[in-house]
Amino acid sequence: MSSLALQVAQAAAAESGPVTLPGWLLVALPLAGAVLLLLGGRKTDSFGPGLATGLSWASFGLGVVALIQTLGAAADARFTHQVLWNWIPAGSFQLNAGVLMDPLSLSFVMLITFVGSLIHVYSLGYMSQDPDKRRFFAYLNLFIAAMLTLVLADSYVLLFVGWEGVGLASYLLIGFWYKNPTYATAANKAFIVNRVGDMGLSLAIAALFATFGAVDFATVNAGAEHASTTALTIIGLLLLVAACGKSAQFPLQSWLGDAMAGPTPVSALIHAATMVTAGVYLVVRSHHIFEGAPNAQLAVAIVGAITLTYGAIVGCAKDDIKKALAASTMSQIGYMMLAAGLGPVGYAFAIFHLITHGFFKAGMFLGAGSVMHGMNDQVDMRRFGDLAKYMKITWITFGLGWLAILGVPPFSGFWSKDKIIEAAFIGEGWRPWVFGTTALVGAGVTAFYMSRLFFMTFHGKARWTDEPKQHPHESPLTMTVPMMILAVGSAALGLILGPTNIFTTWLEPVTGHHEHGEPVLPIPILMIATLALVAAGAFLAWIRYGAADVPTTAPAGNALTRAARQDLYQDDFNEWVLRRPGAALTESVEWTDHHGVDGAFEGLATLTRESADRLRTIQNGFARSYALTMLAGVVAIFGALWVIN
């Protein structure tokens, strides 16, 4: 037995917790699929996609077993820590690679593997004609494995491995059709912006080591209450930078819209259910740090409030169906970040909304892919209309997701997003009024732009009749069945988990039990106000985009509309404030290095060489020349002595 295998076996014998199955298998199965398909090449074309899909479902099955075993334990014993091997032995610093299965990580495991496996099935139909579909499924498996590594890690360093793996897989998937320069550019943009967030996580890990002498969750959580507020604030802000990059939060959100260049299943997997939620996971997993750093926690809430507003405004002006959904994702993740920044009162609601959002947003992204499938890859909603007649399954499933994100009772968004609104109104001073009002108004704006998307796509007059290649038709069962399953989750998941507070109780072993208090406004008034704003937003969208004729060419619009179409000039800001000054600084350093440092050394070398060339002419080999030189020297010496005396 190899040394590593022996360490794994010894660690397995010493594992603790109710889960008995090897947790590393959850990651190993999809990872093995990715390796086999990538190394097997064209020989795996015939069976590769099916194998990748089966391995993803197998990982889900193991997750179900782990969930059942954890549910069977007492609430305070729902933690399983499996040490795999001694990963980094460095003197007094010892770091094991281990798997942590608790209510928080298992919630993500179920979301990642179930929704991810449905997207694998959907992709069997969506990518059926693509000659490189085997490579696509390998990347999907790689992404699932990396995301599972991220959420099952027992330390920040192992989490960072999954974090980087997710970044790599997203880059490969966004740029899957890399021969299109626009798509390749979008992949590069996502990769580079995420590197900014990754630098924040790297520095946070370094700060954790400097503060605690360790980077595993157990030691950090135990030591957080004894650490200085300053140290915790620095760590918390660096973790927030990391979360902003991965979850497309302000000011690192510019990559998300461009990332829609990838195949639509990628949008559903990465930009709805999994990758963009990693930042929320990081904040909630690190709640001990943020609770000891009130300013960093406040910064999380502020970032969430800004982003939910930003995404909602941008979503109101987008005509590309996928980019409109991307703006919606940005906004909904903003709700989750706001909830996580509210502290103990919001942790469970942030994760609850993350779970429900994973279902209804993934379903809507897959619905958008179904529309594109039936409309010859058209994405401009101004060229849609009246598709409900031709794509009834897509219309119904998308409609259930639409009702869920609006927060219409009893659909899932009503039970999760409305809880965030209520939590935002809890507190003292200015915070409940600012955060609560932002969340409340955001619900109304969400209803407007999501209804705009729904009505422009499925209702009103058909605006595609002048396109002879477009013959709307329903998608095959491999695409519609996953949409139907996700639609059931959109309709029923919140109703199952919300009224009973099962999910909140489930997370208490991780987030702790906290009395939430009462909002500054009575809950019935908040519910009525929220539903009134939702109804108003949906009605306004119907008047403008359902009942009225929608022009096939977007009108000029006012200044805010034009700005929203350009993502509120975020790219321009990055260009003028970050890229150009950075390029100028780089060019100045390069000029200084070339003309200053190199110039000084090259000048000295030139002086030495030319001096040698001049002196070399004196060494001509003639005795008379040497005698004359000696005579000149003697005369010079006598002349100097004469002058001195």
Secondary structure, DSSP 4 states (H G I P E B T S, - for coil): --HHHHHHHHHHHT-BSS--S-THHHHHHHHHHHHHHHHHGGGGTTTHHHHHHHHHHHHHHHHHHHHHHHHTS-GGG--EEEEEEEEEEETTEEEEEEEEESHHHHHHHHHHHHHHHHHHHHHHHHTTT-TTHHHHHHHHHHHHHHHHHHHHBSBHHHHHHHHHHHHHHHHHHHTTTTTSHHHHHHHHHHHHHHHHHHHHHHHHHHHHHHHHS--BHHHHHHHGGGS-HHHHHHHHHHHHHHHHHHTT-TTS-THHHHGGGS-HHHHHIIIIISGGGHHHHHHHHTHHHHHT-HHHHHHHHHHHHHHHHHHHHHHTT--BHHHHHHHHHHHHHHHHHHHHHTGGGTHHHHHHHHHHHHHHHHHHHHHHHHHHHHTTT--BGGG---GGGT-HHHHHHHHHHHHHHHT-TTSHHHHHHHHHHHHHT-SSTTHHHHHHHHHHHHHHHHHHHHHHHHHHHHSSS---TT-TT----PPPHHHHHHHHHHHHHHHHHHHHHTTTTHHHHHHHHHH--------SS-HHHHHHHHHHHHHHHHHHHIIIIIISPPPSS-----HHHHHHHTGGGHHHHIIIIIIHHHHHHHHHHHHIIIIIIHHHHHHHHHHHHHHHHHHHTT----HHHHHHHHHHHHHHHHHHHHHH-
